[in-house]
Amino acid sequence: MKLLTGFQPKALLTAKCLERRILPKERLIKVIEYLDSENALNDCNSRLLEAIICGIMWSEETDEKIKKLGLEMAIEQFHFQTINWDHEDIIASPDNPDNWKV
């Protein structure tokens, strides 16, 4: 099929070819690199990231607090970013915190 049309239909691709899940560690590294490239990774922000990561490992109570606060911040940021979007696009977006599995 690829020889005839120049592309391979998605149905013929394996699941690994369609979507490669990014591991949480890789996503965290990308976030840190992005903050650093934007000159937003100052001492305070890096200490906050460290506190979040250590807090998740230390106790279940801290983990729940971080998830609650993080979701509130993510929802606020998502609504701010999607002010001019259609309602259907907002609901279907994978970036919508309401669609995340916690």
Secondary structure as the mmCIF struct_conf table of DSSP 4:
data_model
#
loop_
_struct_conf.conf_type_id
_struct_conf.id
_struct_conf.beg_label_comp_id
_struct_conf.beg_label_asym_id
_struct_conf.beg_label_seq_id
_struct_conf.end_label_comp_id
_struct_conf.end_label_asym_id
_struct_conf.end_label_seq_id
HELX_RH_AL_P HELX_RH_AL_P1 LYS A 2 THR A 5
BEND BEND1 GLY A 6 PHE A 7
HELX_RH_3T_P HELX_RH_3T_P1 LYS A 10 LEU A 12
BEND BEND2 LEU A 13 LEU A 13
HELX_RH_AL_P HELX_RH_AL_P2 ALA A 15 LEU A 18
HELX_LH_PP_P HELX_LH_PP_P1 ARG A 21 LEU A 23
HELX_RH_AL_P HELX_RH_AL_P3 PRO A 24 SER A 37
TURN_TY1_P TURN_TY1_P1 GLU A 38 ASN A 39
HELX_RH_AL_P HELX_RH_AL_P4 ASP A 43 TRP A 58
HELX_RH_AL_P HELX_RH_AL_P5 GLU A 60 GLN A 81
TURN_TY1_P TURN_TY1_P2 THR A 82 ASN A 84
BEND BEND3 TRP A 85 TRP A 85
HELX_RH_AL_P HELX_RH_AL_P6 HIS A 87 ALA A 92
TURN_TY1_P TURN_TY1_P3 PRO A 94 ASP A 95
HELX_RH_3T_P HELX_RH_3T_P2 PRO A 97 ASN A 99
#
